Amino acid sequence: MTHSNPASPTHLPTPWPLTFKEHSFGSHCYNTLRCSVIYDNYDFTRLDADRPSGPPPSPDYRDKWKNASYLGARNFPSPAEVKWTSLDGAEHEAFIDIGSIFKDEKVLHHVEQSNIPDGWGLNIRPSIYIEVNDRTVSVLMRAHIATKDFRTPGNPDSNYRRETIVAWSKTY
């Protein structure tokens, strides 16, 4: 015989707003003569730092980025060090404080609270990216957010959103 406890819910409520304590990180360089991105003491561009980067491959290039491959960064290591040469030959250096950009640890997304399944969102690990594009540096976030509805009606594997959202941008 099994006993159930009516006081304990079968589904935990979804926390709101969605927050994160850990993230993945990646970098992308476009339209530069050289580009270096160091974050959490890791050089993300060590193989390509001294080579020109081409333009973005397509208008929707951010949608095609893979999940960030540097996994499990606790919130937040020291600022990212970004050094690059823009297409006009000007050299730039910036220290991007990811921790101050995401000081509230909120997950950036466009999903309504009512569209998120109960109990989902307790352990979100978004991807955070730095993009260098000529003279502009941007910090972006992408998170997998489960949804009650489907992007493609009838496709049970389409009940999520994964949008890449600009959190911060500066042109130098």
C-alpha positions as CSV (number, residue, x, y, z in Angstrom):
1,M,0.0,0.0,0.0
2,T,1.3,3.4,-0.9
3,H,0.5,6.7,0.9
4,S,0.5,10.1,-0.6
5,N,0.9,13.3,1.2
6,P,-1.8,15.7,-0.1
7,A,0.2,18.7,1.4
8,S,3.2,18.1,-1.0
9,P,2.5,19.2,-4.6
10,T,3.3,16.9,-7.5
11,H,4.7,19.8,-9.5
12,L,6.9,22.5,-8.2
13,P,6.0,26.0,-9.4
14,T,8.1,27.6,-12.0
15,P,10.3,30.2,-10.5
16,W,9.8,33.7,-11.9
17,P,11.7,35.5,-13.2
18,L,13.9,32.8,-14.6
19,T,17.5,33.1,-13.2
20,F,20.8,31.3,-13.5
21,K,23.8,30.6,-11.3
22,E,26.1,29.1,-14.0
23,H,26.6,29.7,-17.7
24,S,28.5,28.6,-20.8
25,F,30.5,31.0,-22.8
26,G,31.6,31.5,-26.4
27,S,33.0,34.2,-28.7
28,H,32.7,35.1,-32.3
29,C,34.8,37.6,-34.3
30,Y,33.7,39.1,-37.7
31,N,35.1,41.9,-39.9
32,T,38.4,42.2,-37.9
33,L,42.0,42.1,-39.0
34,R,42.8,40.3,-35.7
35,C,40.8,39.5,-32.6
36,S,41.4,38.1,-29.1
37,V,38.9,37.2,-26.5
38,I,40.0,36.0,-23.0
39,Y,37.4,35.1,-20.4
40,D,37.9,33.2,-17.1
41,N,41.6,32.9,-18.0
42,Y,40.8,31.0,-21.2
43,D,41.8,32.3,-24.6
44,F,38.9,31.6,-26.9
45,T,40.6,32.8,-30.0
46,R,44.1,31.4,-29.6
47,L,44.0,29.6,-32.9
48,D,42.7,32.5,-35.0
49,A,43.7,35.6,-33.1
50,D,46.2,36.9,-35.7
51,R,44.2,36.1,-38.8
52,P,41.5,38.4,-40.4
53,S,38.0,37.3,-39.7
54,G,35.5,37.5,-42.5
55,P,32.0,38.9,-42.4
56,P,29.1,37.0,-40.8
57,P,28.2,34.1,-43.1
58,S,24.5,35.0,-43.4
59,P,21.9,37.6,-42.2
60,D,20.6,35.1,-39.6
61,Y,24.1,34.0,-38.5
62,R,23.4,34.3,-34.7
63,D,20.5,31.8,-35.0
64,K,23.0,29.3,-36.4
65,W,25.5,29.6,-33.6
66,K,26.1,26.4,-31.7
67,N,25.7,26.4,-27.9
68,A,28.6,27.9,-26.2
69,S,31.3,25.3,-25.7
70,Y,33.0,26.6,-22.5
71,L,30.7,24.9,-20.0
72,G,30.1,25.5,-16.3
73,A,31.3,29.0,-15.7
74,R,30.1,30.1,-12.2
75,N,28.6,33.6,-12.1
76,F,30.9,35.5,-12.6
77,P,34.6,35.4,-13.2
78,S,36.7,38.5,-13.9
79,P,35.8,40.7,-16.9
80,A,36.5,39.4,-20.4
81,E,39.6,41.0,-22.1
82,V,38.9,41.8,-25.7
83,K,41.7,43.1,-28.1
84,W,41.0,43.5,-31.8
85,T,41.9,45.5,-34.9
86,S,38.9,46.8,-36.8
87,L,38.8,46.8,-40.6
88,D,40.1,50.4,-40.7
89,G,43.3,49.3,-38.9
90,A,42.5,50.9,-35.6
91,E,43.5,48.8,-32.5
92,H,41.1,48.4,-29.7
93,E,41.0,47.0,-26.2
94,A,38.1,46.6,-23.8
95,F,37.3,44.8,-20.6
96,I,33.8,43.6,-20.6
97,D,32.3,43.0,-17.2
98,I,29.9,40.2,-17.8
99,G,29.0,40.2,-14.1
100,S,27.7,43.7,-14.2
101,I,25.8,43.2,-17.4
102,F,24.0,40.2,-15.8
103,K,24.1,41.4,-12.1
104,D,20.5,40.3,-11.6
105,E,21.2,36.9,-13.0
106,K,18.0,37.0,-15.0
107,V,17.7,34.8,-18.1
108,L,16.9,36.8,-21.2
109,H,14.0,35.4,-23.2
110,H,10.7,36.3,-24.8
111,V,8.5,33.5,-23.4
112,E,5.4,34.5,-21.3
113,Q,5.3,33.0,-17.8
114,S,2.0,31.3,-18.6
115,N,3.6,29.4,-21.5
116,I,6.3,27.8,-19.4
117,P,5.5,24.3,-18.0
118,D,5.1,24.0,-14.2
119,G,8.3,23.0,-12.4
120,W,10.5,23.9,-15.4
121,G,13.4,26.4,-15.1
122,L,15.0,25.4,-11.8
123,N,18.5,24.8,-13.3
124,I,19.0,26.9,-16.4
125,R,22.5,27.3,-17.8
126,P,22.3,29.9,-20.7
127,S,25.0,30.5,-23.3
128,I,26.6,33.9,-23.1
129,Y,28.6,35.1,-26.1
130,I,30.9,38.0,-26.9
131,E,30.7,39.1,-30.6
132,V,33.2,41.4,-32.1
133,N,32.1,42.9,-35.4
134,D,34.5,45.5,-36.8
135,R,34.2,48.3,-34.2
136,T,31.2,46.9,-32.2
137,V,31.4,44.5,-29.3
138,S,28.1,42.9,-28.2
139,V,27.3,40.5,-25.3
140,L,24.4,38.2,-26.1
141,M,22.5,35.4,-24.3
142,R,20.7,32.3,-25.6
143,A,18.8,30.0,-23.3
144,H,16.7,26.9,-24.0
145,I,13.2,27.7,-22.6
146,A,10.6,25.0,-22.5
147,T,7.1,26.0,-23.6
148,K,3.6,24.5,-23.4
149,D,2.9,25.3,-27.0
150,F,4.7,24.1,-30.1
151,R,6.7,26.2,-32.7
152,T,5.5,23.7,-35.3
153,P,1.9,22.5,-34.6
154,G,1.9,18.7,-34.2
155,N,5.6,18.4,-33.7
156,P,6.2,17.2,-30.1
157,D,9.9,18.1,-30.4
158,S,9.2,21.8,-31.0
159,N,8.0,22.8,-27.5
160,Y,10.8,25.3,-26.7
161,R,12.3,28.6,-27.7
162,R,16.0,29.4,-28.1
163,E,16.5,33.0,-29.1
164,T,19.7,34.9,-29.1
165,I,19.2,38.2,-27.4
166,V,21.6,41.2,-27.3
167,A,22.2,42.2,-23.6
168,W,24.8,44.9,-24.2
169,S,26.5,46.5,-27.2
170,K,29.1,49.3,-27.7
171,T,30.7,50.7,-30.8
172,Y,34.3,51.9,-30.3
